[in-house]
Amino acid sequence: MAVLAVKLALHDDATATGLTALALSALVWAGFLAVAHRRIRSLSTARPAPLSHRGALLAAGCTIALAAFGAALIW
Amino acid sequence: MSDFVQSLRLWFAPQRIRDEGETPDYRFSLANERTFLAWIRTSLALVGGGFAVDQFLPDLRWGVRVGLALALLAAGVLCALRAVNHWVRCERAMRRGEDLPASRFPAVLSLVVAVVALAMVVVVVFGWTG
């Protein structure tokens, strides 16, 4: 997906808007990975705590932001 | 509508859910989380599909290509929102010992994906080029 996003941004010319959208996409993608990493680490106990609200909202929020920046790139 | 607003409030008030009922067996909470993750995965796949449509069908008319891509991206957004909503509602139902919420969303999503897939078949077979 990251490769597709880069290809999308650099497809025609690298415009300022395209590069900004690409940078923001990369940022939310990294945020998503960070949330996932934290959760995986917190699961490595004998009785893991349930998923926190914040984690769920952050994961969903990053996905939605990725779609939004992707839409901006495509448009 | 008030139901929707109420569940929206629950998204941002984890304490209110924790105050209700009893903490379920952690295996159930983890199963609920796996379902949430599966929906997030579906959502990411739809977003990736939206990117791919734009990239790999360059011969389509601009409107068709962007329309399909945006439809897939929008489906991804809906899926992510629904993932959180369903997770919160299941968590609350489990704490209260109620039945899990039934949902029309899987059927709706399947229909949307089927329609988009059919549109793609038509577009590819008849080659509507710009």
Backbone of each chain as ProteinMPNN parsed JSONL, in Angstrom:
{"seq_chain_A": "MAVLAVKLALHDDATATGLTALALSALVWAGFLAVAHRRIRSLSTARPAPLSHRGALLAAGCTIALAAFGAALIW", "coords_chain_A": {"N_chain_A": [[0.834, -1.202, 0.0], [1.971, 1.213, 0.785], [3.852, 1.506, -1.229], [2.169, 1.771, -3.418], [0.975, 4.185, -2.751], [3.15, 5.931, -2.908], [3.751, 5.699, -5.614], [1.438, 6.716, -6.64], [1.609, 9.38, -5.844], [3.841, 10.304, -7.2], [3.193, 9.96, -9.763], [2.302, 11.646, -12.015], [3.443, 14.537, -11.976], [5.608, 15.575, -9.358], [3.825, 17.26, -7.36], [3.342, 19.965, -5.0], [1.09, 19.632, -3.39], [0.59, 16.916, -3.772], [2.896, 15.761, -2.672], [2.681, 16.611, -0.039], [0.325, 15.288, 0.746], [1.257, 12.706, 0.473], [3.293, 12.636, 2.414], [1.746, 12.984, 4.71], [0.199, 10.682, 4.561], [2.178, 8.747, 4.947], [2.848, 9.387, 7.523], [0.47, 8.8, 9.035], [0.381, 6.124, 8.529], [2.688, 5.205, 9.782], [1.904, 5.872, 12.35], [-0.209, 4.085, 12.713], [1.206, 1.659, 12.664], [2.701, 2.03, 14.965], [0.716, 2.041, 16.96], [-0.195, -0.585, 16.637], [2.117, -1.969, 17.319], [2.492, -1.284, 20.007], [0.225, -2.489, 21.075], [0.704, -5.19, 20.532], [2.905, -5.64, 22.122], [1.746, -5.229, 24.632], [0.202, -7.436, 24.765], [1.773, -9.517, 25.438], [1.621, -10.811, 27.943], [0.609, -12.954, 30.681], [-2.108, -12.676, 31.308], [-3.56, -10.758, 29.348], [-4.606, -7.315, 29.201], [-7.805, -6.052, 28.136], [-8.327, -4.579, 24.85], [-7.652, -1.124, 24.661], [-9.812, 1.767, 24.656], [-8.672, 4.001, 23.515], [-6.677, 2.908, 21.911], [-8.207, 1.463, 20.029], [-9.649, 3.536, 18.825], [-7.569, 5.073, 17.789], [-6.4, 3.295, 15.937], [-8.527, 2.918, 14.116], [-8.881, 5.575, 13.387], [-6.439, 6.197, 12.115], [-6.649, 4.533, 9.885], [-8.847, 5.673, 8.6], [-7.867, 8.245, 8.101], [-5.831, 7.606, 6.351], [-7.293, 6.707, 4.147], [-8.533, 9.117, 3.524], [-6.378, 10.833, 2.823], [-5.432, 9.36, 0.699], [-7.601, 9.643, -1.034], [-7.36, 12.351, -1.527], [-4.961, 12.338, -2.922], [-5.66, 10.854, -5.199], [-7.623, 12.404, -6.312]], "CA_chain_A": [[0.0, 0.0, 0.0], [2.871, 2.368, 0.833], [4.435, 1.655, -2.567], [1.108, 2.312, -4.285], [0.78, 5.6, -2.421], [4.292, 6.682, -3.459], [3.582, 5.705, -7.067], [0.319, 7.624, -6.888], [2.034, 10.768, -5.636], [4.877, 10.698, -8.166], [2.719, 9.46, -11.049], [2.411, 12.66, -13.077], [4.601, 15.294, -11.499], [5.573, 15.681, -7.902], [3.33, 18.582, -6.961], [3.451, 20.22, -3.552], [-0.075, 18.998, -2.743], [0.791, 15.468, -3.804], [3.944, 15.379, -1.715], [2.136, 16.8, 1.308], [-0.591, 14.171, 1.014], [2.076, 11.504, 0.631], [3.954, 12.704, 3.72], [0.733, 12.754, 5.748], [-0.152, 9.258, 4.505], [3.267, 8.016, 5.589], [2.764, 9.671, 8.966], [-0.601, 8.024, 9.672], [0.753, 4.713, 8.415], [3.626, 4.964, 10.889], [1.1, 5.913, 13.577], [-0.935, 2.814, 12.786], [2.173, 0.621, 13.052], [3.077, 2.264, 16.364], [-0.396, 1.553, 17.79], [-0.182, -2.049, 16.556], [3.282, -2.461, 18.053], [2.186, -1.148, 21.451], [-0.77, -3.486, 21.461], [1.336, -6.509, 20.502], [3.745, -5.74, 23.324], [0.919, -5.347, 25.832], [-0.439, -8.758, 24.764], [2.733, -10.567, 25.794], [1.577, -11.174, 29.357], [-0.21, -14.153, 30.864], [-3.521, -12.284, 31.206], [-3.505, -9.415, 28.754], [-5.755, -6.436, 29.399], [-8.537, -5.84, 26.882], [-7.932, -3.445, 24.005], [-8.122, 0.148, 25.224], [-10.6, 2.595, 23.754], [-7.78, 4.881, 22.779], [-6.03, 2.109, 20.867], [-9.172, 1.162, 18.967], [-9.966, 4.767, 18.085], [-6.379, 5.481, 17.022], [-6.244, 2.403, 14.781], [-9.563, 3.249, 13.132], [-8.617, 6.934, 12.918], [-5.333, 6.153, 11.144], [-7.165, 3.932, 8.648], [-9.71, 6.658, 7.934], [-7.011, 9.319, 7.601], [-5.129, 7.075, 5.176], [-8.249, 6.752, 3.031], [-8.778, 10.523, 3.167], [-5.212, 11.356, 2.104], [-5.424, 8.645, -0.577], [-8.605, 10.29, -1.883], [-6.775, 13.63, -1.947], [-3.941, 12.027, -3.94], [-6.317, 10.393, -6.425], [-8.343, 13.536, -6.873]], "C_chain_A": [[0.869, 1.252, 0.0], [3.466, 2.629, -0.549], [3.423, 2.274, -3.527], [0.913, 3.804, -4.031], [1.908, 6.446, -2.999], [4.137, 6.819, -4.971], [2.498, 6.708, -7.46], [0.771, 9.079, -6.835], [2.992, 11.223, -6.73], [4.477, 10.345, -9.603], [2.925, 10.482, -12.165], [3.64, 13.528, -12.808], [4.469, 15.334, -9.992], [5.138, 17.092, -7.53], [3.431, 18.73, -5.446], [2.301, 19.531, -2.81], [0.125, 17.491, -2.657], [1.793, 15.023, -2.76], [3.462, 15.545, -0.28], [1.225, 15.645, 1.683], [0.191, 12.885, 1.249], [2.738, 11.477, 2.009], [2.962, 12.42, 4.84], [0.305, 11.29, 5.767], [0.907, 8.429, 5.22], [3.193, 8.178, 7.102], [1.673, 8.825, 9.626], [-0.306, 6.527, 9.589], [1.71, 4.336, 9.549], [2.885, 4.967, 12.226], [0.356, 4.61, 13.791], [0.004, 1.7, 13.256], [2.564, 0.766, 14.517], [1.993, 1.748, 17.302], [-0.384, 0.025, 17.823], [0.962, -2.624, 17.39], [3.047, -2.407, 19.564], [1.244, -2.238, 21.916], [-0.147, -4.881, 21.51], [2.197, -6.697, 21.748], [2.885, -5.945, 24.573], [0.236, -6.715, 25.889], [0.488, -9.858, 25.279], [2.799, -10.786, 27.305], [0.623, -12.354, 29.492], [-1.699, -13.813, 30.72], [-3.611, -10.873, 30.653], [-4.781, -8.623, 29.032], [-6.494, -6.291, 28.078], [-8.03, -4.608, 26.145], [-8.493, -2.146, 24.589], [-8.935, 0.909, 24.177], [-9.711, 3.444, 22.872], [-7.126, 4.134, 21.628], [-6.968, 1.849, 19.705], [-9.452, 2.403, 18.129], [-8.782, 5.217, 17.239], [-6.223, 4.619, 15.777], [-7.261, 2.754, 13.701], [-9.309, 4.631, 12.543], [-7.507, 6.963, 11.877], [-5.815, 5.582, 9.817], [-7.992, 4.948, 7.864], [-8.874, 7.788, 7.339], [-6.262, 8.871, 6.347], [-6.039, 7.124, 3.949], [-8.455, 8.193, 2.57], [-7.601, 11.089, 2.37], [-5.077, 10.667, 0.747], [-6.409, 9.287, -1.55], [-8.063, 11.621, -2.401], [-5.751, 13.407, -3.059], [-4.6, 11.676, -5.268], [-7.014, 11.558, -7.122], [-7.366, 14.465, -7.553]], "O_chain_A": [[0.565, 2.23, -0.683], [3.578, 3.77, -0.995], [3.743, 3.155, -4.324], [0.713, 4.585, -4.961], [1.671, 7.538, -3.515], [4.354, 7.889, -5.54], [2.612, 7.434, -8.448], [0.375, 9.9, -7.663], [2.964, 12.382, -7.143], [5.287, 10.415, -10.527], [3.633, 10.219, -13.137], [4.723, 13.285, -13.339], [3.389, 15.155, -9.429], [5.961, 17.998, -7.399], [3.584, 17.751, -4.716], [2.498, 18.929, -1.754], [-0.13, 16.869, -1.625], [1.578, 14.04, -2.05], [3.784, 14.736, 0.59], [1.321, 15.088, 2.777], [-0.162, 12.077, 2.108], [2.749, 10.45, 2.687], [3.277, 11.714, 5.798], [0.075, 10.715, 6.832], [0.588, 7.528, 5.996], [3.442, 7.238, 7.859], [1.915, 8.201, 10.659], [-0.695, 5.759, 10.469], [1.562, 3.294, 10.187], [3.189, 4.177, 13.119], [0.294, 4.092, 14.906], [-0.346, 0.903, 14.126], [2.739, -0.224, 15.227], [2.288, 1.103, 18.308], [-0.539, -0.587, 18.88], [0.798, -3.632, 18.077], [3.359, -3.347, 20.295], [1.419, -2.832, 22.98], [-0.432, -5.661, 22.418], [2.215, -7.771, 22.35], [3.235, -6.725, 25.459], [-0.256, -7.114, 26.944], [0.054, -10.983, 25.526], [3.88, -10.929, 27.878], [-0.081, -12.71, 28.547], [-2.456, -14.556, 30.095], [-3.724, -9.907, 31.409], [-5.879, -9.177, 29.09], [-5.886, -6.393, 27.013], [-7.399, -3.724, 26.724], [-9.664, -2.078, 24.963], [-8.762, 0.715, 22.974], [-9.94, 3.596, 21.672], [-7.027, 4.648, 20.514], [-6.588, 1.991, 18.543], [-9.49, 2.347, 16.9], [-8.957, 5.684, 16.114], [-5.949, 5.131, 14.692], [-6.917, 2.874, 12.526], [-9.497, 4.844, 11.345], [-7.612, 7.668, 10.873], [-5.446, 6.076, 8.752], [-7.865, 5.074, 6.646], [-9.129, 8.239, 6.222], [-6.08, 9.645, 5.407], [-5.62, 7.524, 2.863], [-8.543, 8.461, 1.372], [-7.805, 11.752, 1.353], [-4.665, 11.286, -0.234], [-6.108, 9.458, -2.732], [-8.274, 11.978, -3.56], [-5.677, 14.18, -4.014], [-4.167, 12.13, -6.328], [-6.995, 11.677, -8.347], [-7.768, 15.493, -8.098]]}, "seq_chain_B": "MSDFVQSLRLWFAPQRIRDEGETPDYRFSLANERTFLAWIRTSLALVGGGFAVDQFLPDLRWGVRVGLALALLAAGVLCALRAVNHWVRCERAMRRGEDLPASRFPAVLSLVVAVVALAMVVVVVFGWTG", "coords_chain_B": {"N_chain_B": [[-31.843, 7.331, 15.417], [-31.084, 8.581, 17.809], [-30.068, 6.398, 19.046], [-27.775, 6.007, 17.579], [-26.338, 8.318, 18.21], [-25.992, 7.866, 20.884], [-24.363, 5.561, 20.911], [-22.21, 6.649, 19.72], [-21.339, 8.395, 21.663], [-20.424, 6.561, 23.49], [-18.083, 5.708, 22.336], [-16.206, 7.551, 23.065], [-16.195, 7.499, 25.748], [-14.854, 5.569, 27.627], [-14.876, 4.968, 30.29], [-17.499, 4.863, 31.066], [-18.401, 2.503, 29.989], [-16.884, 0.713, 31.379], [-17.915, 0.951, 33.857], [-20.236, -0.419, 33.716], [-21.985, -3.483, 34.301], [-20.23, -6.662, 34.529], [-16.732, -7.526, 34.344], [-15.963, -9.362, 31.489], [-14.771, -12.725, 30.786], [-11.372, -12.749, 29.875], [-10.739, -13.954, 27.496], [-12.951, -13.656, 25.897], [-13.018, -10.916, 25.504], [-10.67, -10.683, 24.045], [-11.356, -12.133, 21.788], [-13.327, -10.473, 20.773], [-11.733, -8.308, 20.161], [-10.209, -9.428, 18.111], [-12.127, -9.688, 16.148], [-12.621, -6.999, 15.694], [-10.092, -6.298, 14.675], [-10.131, -7.792, 12.347], [-12.065, -6.45, 10.882], [-10.803, -3.985, 10.603], [-8.736, -4.795, 9.016], [-10.107, -5.549, 6.715], [-10.975, -3.023, 6.055], [-8.517, -1.723, 5.506], [-7.765, -3.245, 3.314], [-9.722, -2.498, 1.483], [-9.086, 0.208, 1.184], [-6.522, -0.059, 0.098], [-7.287, -1.344, -2.252], [-8.666, 0.731, -3.467], [-6.54, 2.501, -4.011], [-5.158, 0.844, -5.8], [-6.93, 0.508, -7.958], [-6.871, 3.031, -9.072], [-4.254, 3.088, -9.916], [-3.759, 0.877, -11.601], [-5.557, 0.785, -13.65], [-5.21, 2.602, -15.897], [-6.2, 3.217, -18.371], [-8.834, 3.732, -18.276], [-11.684, 5.946, -18.457], [-11.385, 9.14, -16.871], [-13.431, 9.797, -15.019], [-14.722, 7.334, -14.447], [-12.647, 5.818, -13.381], [-11.739, 7.345, -11.15], [-14.138, 7.479, -9.787], [-14.646, 4.77, -9.112], [-12.391, 4.281, -7.539], [-12.748, 6.121, -5.462], [-15.137, 5.164, -4.416], [-14.326, 2.733, -3.332], [-12.493, 3.662, -1.412], [-14.229, 5.098, 0.222], [-15.816, 3.021, 1.144], [-13.904, 1.742, 2.664], [-13.492, 3.626, 4.703], [-16.038, 3.636, 5.912], [-16.055, 1.027, 6.838], [-14.019, 1.055, 8.752], [-15.09, 2.823, 10.636], [-17.322, 1.402, 11.37], [-16.102, -0.795, 12.485], [-15.076, 0.124, 14.961], [-17.469, 0.915, 16.168], [-18.963, -1.473, 16.319], [-17.284, -2.995, 17.905], [-17.304, -1.585, 20.34], [-20.015, -1.822, 21.01], [-20.329, -4.598, 21.234], [-18.596, -5.092, 23.341], [-19.905, -3.774, 25.409], [-22.314, -5.209, 25.47], [-21.386, -7.708, 26.255], [-20.436, -7.174, 28.799], [-22.786, -6.535, 30.081], [-24.081, -8.892, 29.911], [-25.869, -9.327, 27.867], [-27.531, -10.211, 24.702], [-25.45, -10.371, 21.801], [-25.032, -7.546, 19.594], [-27.006, -7.476, 16.634], [-26.366, -7.053, 13.137], [-26.731, -5.268, 10.056], [-24.697, -4.607, 8.501], [-22.579, -6.369, 7.422], [-23.962, -7.659, 5.291], [-24.672, -5.455, 3.706], [-22.139, -4.458, 3.03], [-21.115, -6.644, 1.59], [-22.833, -6.618, -0.621], [-22.176, -4.126, -1.737], [-19.474, -4.531, -2.405], [-19.817, -6.618, -4.232], [-21.241, -5.311, -6.259], [-19.365, -3.383, -7.072], [-17.372, -5.114, -7.987], [-18.697, -6.355, -10.136], [-19.067, -4.117, -11.745], [-16.402, -3.627, -12.343], [-15.799, -5.904, -13.842], [-17.434, -5.508, -16.079], [-16.328, -3.113, -16.995], [-13.705, -3.921, -17.594], [-14.089, -6.01, -19.463], [-15.553, -4.814, -21.561], [-13.942, -2.753, -22.086], [-13.937, 0.18, -21.62], [-12.451, 2.71, -22.707], [-10.717, 5.818, -22.359]], "CA_chain_B": [[-30.796, 8.355, 15.397], [-30.575, 8.786, 19.168], [-29.244, 5.211, 19.288], [-26.473, 6.244, 16.964], [-25.629, 9.333, 19.002], [-25.609, 7.25, 22.15], [-23.2, 4.686, 20.75], [-21.083, 7.535, 19.402], [-20.828, 8.877, 22.955], [-19.693, 5.466, 24.14], [-16.744, 5.61, 21.748], [-15.264, 8.455, 23.711], [-16.362, 7.439, 27.203], [-14.565, 4.192, 28.017], [-15.156, 4.759, 31.708], [-18.915, 4.523, 31.227], [-18.572, 1.072, 29.7], [-16.229, -0.057, 32.435], [-18.774, 0.988, 35.048], [-21.416, -1.265, 33.532], [-21.889, -4.939, 34.361], [-19.015, -7.289, 35.056], [-15.695, -7.767, 33.349], [-16.075, -10.725, 30.957], [-13.552, -13.524, 30.638], [-10.508, -12.001, 28.942], [-10.732, -14.589, 26.175], [-14.041, -13.079, 25.103], [-12.574, -9.577, 25.079], [-9.674, -10.84, 22.976], [-12.075, -12.55, 20.572], [-13.962, -9.261, 20.261], [-10.661, -7.508, 19.548], [-9.834, -10.049, 16.83], [-13.147, -9.301, 15.173], [-12.319, -5.599, 15.366], [-8.923, -6.258, 13.794], [-10.512, -8.323, 11.032], [-12.754, -5.376, 10.149], [-9.794, -2.986, 10.234], [-8.008, -5.387, 7.893], [-10.995, -5.374, 5.555], [-10.954, -1.608, 5.724], [-7.234, -1.423, 4.856], [-7.776, -3.884, 1.995], [-10.547, -1.666, 0.599], [-8.307, 1.416, 0.875], [-5.489, -0.494, -0.85], [-7.962, -1.589, -3.524], [-8.928, 2.039, -4.072], [-5.259, 2.958, -4.581], [-4.782, -0.016, -6.914], [-7.798, 0.813, -9.1], [-6.374, 4.255, -9.706], [-2.928, 2.86, -10.497], [-3.614, -0.202, -12.576], [-6.518, 0.9, -14.749], [-4.973, 3.967, -16.385], [-6.862, 3.476, -19.653], [-10.24, 4.08, -18.062], [-12.007, 7.375, -18.398], [-11.051, 9.698, -15.555], [-14.576, 9.738, -14.108], [-14.964, 5.949, -14.031], [-11.519, 5.379, -12.555], [-11.771, 8.048, -9.867], [-15.372, 7.079, -9.109], [-14.444, 3.448, -8.5], [-11.387, 4.398, -6.471], [-13.334, 6.821, -4.308], [-16.139, 4.279, -3.803], [-13.602, 1.779, -2.487], [-11.957, 4.388, -0.254], [-15.352, 5.412, 1.111], [-16.186, 1.766, 1.804], [-12.877, 1.526, 3.689], [-13.78, 4.527, 5.829], [-17.227, 3.111, 6.593], [-15.674, -0.21, 7.503], [-13.24, 1.389, 9.947], [-16.025, 3.393, 11.616], [-18.167, 0.319, 11.834], [-15.282, -1.669, 13.331], [-15.063, 0.67, 16.319], [-18.826, 0.904, 16.699], [-19.354, -2.832, 16.664], [-16.437, -3.431, 19.021], [-17.817, -0.955, 21.564], [-21.33, -2.369, 21.351], [-20.137, -5.977, 21.696], [-17.965, -5.026, 24.654], [-20.934, -3.407, 26.376], [-23.268, -6.313, 25.583], [-20.757, -8.789, 27.024], [-20.38, -6.766, 30.207], [-24.136, -6.579, 30.644], [-24.635, -10.237, 29.769], [-26.958, -9.306, 26.879], [-27.211, -10.783, 23.39], [-24.579, -9.504, 21.002], [-25.831, -6.779, 18.631], [-27.096, -7.968, 15.253], [-26.026, -5.943, 12.25], [-26.975, -5.437, 8.626], [-23.53, -4.098, 7.792], [-21.888, -7.334, 6.552], [-24.728, -7.87, 4.061], [-24.561, -4.25, 2.881], [-20.777, -4.393, 2.478], [-20.985, -7.677, 0.558], [-23.531, -6.161, -1.819], [-21.4, -3.038, -2.349], [-18.282, -5.116, -3.037], [-20.27, -7.368, -5.408], [-21.593, -4.351, -7.315], [-18.115, -2.817, -7.603], [-16.695, -6.168, -8.748], [-19.407, -6.494, -11.411], [-18.722, -2.937, -12.544], [-15.037, -3.82, -12.84], [-15.839, -6.909, -14.905], [-17.998, -4.853, -17.258], [-15.361, -2.134, -17.482], [-12.544, -4.597, -18.181], [-14.489, -6.79, -20.634], [-15.942, -3.947, -22.687], [-12.839, -1.835, -22.343], [-14.328, 1.582, -21.792], [-11.249, 3.515, -22.578], [-10.968, 7.25, -22.511]], "C_chain_B": [[-30.207, 8.546, 16.785], [-29.715, 7.589, 19.579], [-27.833, 5.431, 18.793], [-25.659, 7.229, 17.791], [-25.144, 8.729, 20.311], [-24.381, 6.361, 21.992], [-21.976, 5.502, 20.381], [-20.471, 8.074, 20.693], [-19.985, 7.807, 23.633], [-18.27, 5.34, 23.613], [-15.745, 6.382, 22.585], [-15.403, 8.439, 25.224], [-16.107, 6.016, 27.696], [-14.948, 3.908, 29.471], [-16.604, 4.315, 31.91], [-19.155, 3.047, 30.937], [-18.008, 0.249, 30.845], [-17.088, -0.081, 33.706], [-19.937, 0.004, 34.945], [-21.072, -2.725, 33.718], [-20.599, -5.449, 34.959], [-18.01, -7.496, 33.946], [-15.819, -9.193, 32.835], [-14.723, -11.431, 30.981], [-12.657, -12.853, 29.593], [-10.45, -12.641, 27.572], [-11.824, -14.009, 25.277], [-13.659, -11.682, 24.599], [-11.58, -9.681, 23.936], [-10.339, -11.285, 21.677], [-12.751, -11.339, 19.926], [-12.921, -8.387, 19.562], [-10.243, -8.101, 18.201], [-10.846, -9.702, 15.75], [-12.917, -7.861, 14.722], [-11.155, -5.524, 14.38], [-9.259, -6.781, 12.402], [-11.218, -7.245, 10.211], [-11.782, -4.289, 9.728], [-8.998, -3.488, 9.022], [-8.824, -5.246, 6.606], [-10.941, -3.93, 5.073], [-9.661, -1.241, 4.987], [-7.18, -2.042, 3.463], [-8.59, -3.047, 1.009], [-9.79, -0.397, 0.202], [-7.207, 1.073, -0.138], [-6.078, -0.75, -2.222], [-8.263, -0.293, -4.251], [-7.679, 2.607, -4.727], [-4.956, 2.186, -5.862], [-5.621, 0.279, -8.149], [-7.263, 2.028, -9.844], [-5.065, 4.014, -10.452], [-2.957, 1.951, -11.72], [-4.662, -0.188, -13.673], [-6.384, 2.286, -15.376], [-5.728, 4.285, -17.676], [-8.326, 3.848, -19.508], [-10.426, 5.571, -18.171], [-11.771, 7.872, -16.995], [-12.197, 9.514, -14.553], [-14.804, 8.34, -13.552], [-13.893, 5.511, -13.032], [-11.592, 6.025, -11.167], [-13.022, 7.672, -9.074], [-15.21, 5.748, -8.392], [-13.479, 3.543, -7.321], [-11.992, 5.051, -5.236], [-14.399, 5.965, -3.627], [-15.448, 3.289, -2.867], [-13.04, 2.456, -1.243], [-13.07, 4.696, 0.74], [-15.804, 4.159, 1.851], [-15.185, 1.447, 2.914], [-13.132, 2.372, 4.922], [-14.971, 4.002, 6.634], [-16.88, 1.883, 7.431], [-14.92, 0.073, 8.802], [-14.156, 1.943, 11.036], [-16.871, 2.293, 12.232], [-17.392, -0.616, 12.771], [-15.298, -1.18, 14.771], [-16.441, 0.548, 16.95], [-19.229, -0.497, 17.173], [-18.556, -3.343, 17.856], [-16.969, -2.877, 20.336], [-19.132, -1.604, 21.985], [-21.221, -3.809, 21.851], [-19.553, -5.986, 23.106], [-19.023, -4.736, 25.725], [-21.921, -4.557, 26.581], [-22.67, -7.444, 26.431], [-20.708, -8.445, 28.506], [-21.746, -6.871, 30.868], [-24.74, -7.971, 30.6], [-25.81, -10.289, 28.811], [-26.551, -10.06, 25.619], [-26.301, -9.818, 22.643], [-25.425, -8.776, 19.957], [-25.825, -7.439, 17.251], [-26.852, -6.778, 14.335], [-26.289, -6.296, 10.803], [-25.704, -5.146, 7.833], [-22.822, -5.142, 6.917], [-22.608, -7.557, 5.244], [-24.575, -6.676, 3.127], [-23.182, -4.182, 2.222], [-20.598, -5.423, 1.366], [-21.636, -7.216, -0.724], [-22.723, -5.082, -2.529], [-20.186, -3.605, -3.078], [-18.687, -5.874, -4.299], [-20.577, -6.424, -6.561], [-20.325, -3.761, -7.936], [-17.39, -3.855, -8.45], [-17.352, -6.357, -10.112], [-19.083, -5.323, -12.335], [-17.329, -3.101, -13.144], [-15.019, -4.81, -13.999], [-16.343, -6.262, -16.197], [-16.964, -3.916, -17.876], [-14.2, -2.826, -18.193], [-12.926, -5.306, -19.477], [-14.796, -5.878, -21.819], [-14.931, -2.852, -22.962], [-13.265, -0.41, -22.615], [-13.11, 2.464, -21.627], [-11.57, 4.978, -22.871], [-10.487, 7.789, -23.843]], "O_chain_B": [[-28.991, 8.659, 16.94], [-28.765, 7.728, 20.35], [-26.848, 5.105, 19.455], [-24.471, 7.026, 18.045], [-24.049, 9.027, 20.787], [-23.471, 6.392, 22.82], [-20.846, 5.116, 20.681], [-19.251, 8.197, 20.812], [-18.971, 8.101, 24.266], [-17.364, 4.923, 24.334], [-14.609, 5.954, 22.795], [-14.804, 9.264, 25.913], [-17.034, 5.333, 28.133], [-15.292, 2.784, 29.837], [-16.906, 3.511, 32.792], [-20.007, 2.415, 31.561], [-18.573, -0.773, 31.234], [-17.0, -1.004, 34.517], [-20.546, -0.362, 35.95], [-19.986, -3.163, 33.337], [-19.958, -4.784, 35.774], [-18.364, -7.624, 32.774], [-15.787, -10.14, 33.622], [-13.678, -10.809, 31.173], [-13.14, -12.435, 28.541], [-10.148, -11.969, 26.586], [-11.651, -13.887, 24.064], [-13.927, -11.313, 23.456], [-11.618, -8.898, 22.986], [-9.935, -10.866, 20.592], [-12.753, -11.191, 18.704], [-13.187, -7.804, 18.511], [-9.956, -7.363, 17.259], [-10.49, -9.455, 14.597], [-13.006, -7.543, 13.536], [-11.208, -4.796, 13.389], [-8.743, -6.283, 11.401], [-11.005, -7.133, 9.004], [-11.903, -3.729, 8.639], [-8.638, -2.719, 8.132], [-8.301, -4.875, 5.555], [-10.871, -3.648, 3.877], [-9.695, -0.54, 3.976], [-6.624, -1.45, 2.537], [-8.208, -2.898, -0.152], [-9.836, 0.029, -0.952], [-6.984, 1.807, -1.101], [-5.466, -0.423, -3.239], [-8.141, -0.205, -5.473], [-7.73, 3.126, -5.842], [-4.557, 2.765, -6.872], [-5.099, 0.301, -9.264], [-7.209, 2.053, -11.074], [-4.793, 4.639, -11.477], [-2.291, 2.201, -12.725], [-4.658, -1.061, -14.541], [-7.343, 3.057, -15.385], [-5.885, 5.449, -18.043], [-8.982, 4.23, -20.476], [-9.493, 6.356, -18.008], [-11.933, 7.125, -16.03], [-11.979, 9.132, -13.403], [-15.047, 8.164, -12.358], [-14.186, 4.922, -11.991], [-11.515, 5.341, -10.147], [-12.98, 7.56, -7.849], [-15.581, 5.605, -7.227], [-13.711, 2.97, -6.257], [-11.779, 4.599, -4.111], [-14.556, 6.024, -2.407], [-15.917, 3.035, -1.757], [-13.099, 1.897, -0.147], [-12.883, 4.573, 1.95], [-16.135, 4.215, 3.035], [-15.562, 0.946, 3.973], [-13.004, 1.896, 6.05], [-14.926, 3.931, 7.862], [-17.341, 1.721, 8.561], [-15.149, -0.581, 9.82], [-14.026, 1.589, 12.207], [-17.102, 2.258, 13.441], [-17.951, -1.158, 13.724], [-15.506, -1.965, 15.696], [-16.579, 0.138, 18.102], [-19.758, -0.675, 18.27], [-19.093, -4.042, 18.715], [-17.075, -3.601, 21.326], [-19.341, -1.899, 23.162], [-21.929, -4.203, 22.778], [-19.958, -6.781, 23.954], [-19.041, -5.353, 26.789], [-22.318, -4.851, 27.708], [-23.374, -8.061, 27.23], [-20.911, -9.306, 29.362], [-21.866, -7.239, 32.037], [-25.796, -8.208, 31.186], [-26.655, -11.179, 28.91], [-25.407, -10.49, 25.471], [-26.373, -8.603, 22.83], [-26.422, -9.32, 19.481], [-24.79, -7.896, 16.767], [-27.1, -5.633, 14.712], [-26.106, -7.433, 10.369], [-25.643, -5.409, 6.632], [-22.491, -4.838, 5.771], [-21.973, -7.64, 4.193], [-24.377, -6.837, 1.923], [-23.059, -3.891, 1.032], [-20.006, -5.127, 0.327], [-21.074, -7.393, -1.805], [-22.589, -5.099, -3.752], [-19.894, -3.224, -4.212], [-18.001, -5.797, -5.318], [-20.217, -6.698, -7.706], [-20.213, -3.65, -9.157], [-16.852, -3.528, -9.508], [-16.665, -6.501, -11.123], [-18.856, -5.498, -13.532], [-17.1, -2.76, -14.304], [-14.331, -4.606, -14.999], [-15.758, -6.442, -17.265], [-16.744, -3.912, -19.087], [-13.76, -2.385, -19.254], [-12.203, -5.228, -20.47], [-14.357, -6.135, -22.94], [-15.044, -2.116, -23.942], [-13.001, 0.144, -23.681], [-12.791, 2.906, -20.523], [-12.553, 5.309, -23.534], [-10.63, 8.981, -24.115]]}, "name": "protein", "num_of_chains": 2, "seq": "MAVLAVKLALHDDATATGLTALALSALVWAGFLAVAHRRIRSLSTARPAPLSHRGALLAAGCTIALAAFGAALIWMSDFVQSLRLWFAPQRIRDEGETPDYRFSLANERTFLAWIRTSLALVGGGFAVDQFLPDLRWGVRVGLALALLAAGVLCALRAVNHWVRCERAMRRGEDLPASRFPAVLSLVVAVVALAMVVVVVFGWTG"}
